[in-house]
Amino acid sequence: MAIIINVDVMLARRKMQSKELAEILDMTPANFSILKTGKAKGIRFDTLEAICKALDCQPGDILEYVTD
């Protein structure tokens, strides 16, 4: 896939664990893992907004486009 999910990078920069962010997002750790690993087929804008708010970042810090 040409879209790379960089949530792990932002989690490390903010010294936050995946489990903690999943709780903030009111998401199960399993569903968050699917999103984090790029296996999700899409992401809702409200979820993206909540991630950005929790990590104090911009959508471009989380999503990256790379040509194949």
Secondary structure, 3 states (H helix, E strand, C coil): CCEEECHHHHHHHCCCCHHHHHHHCCCCHHHHHHHHCCCCCCCCHHHHHHHHHHHCCCHHHHEEECCC
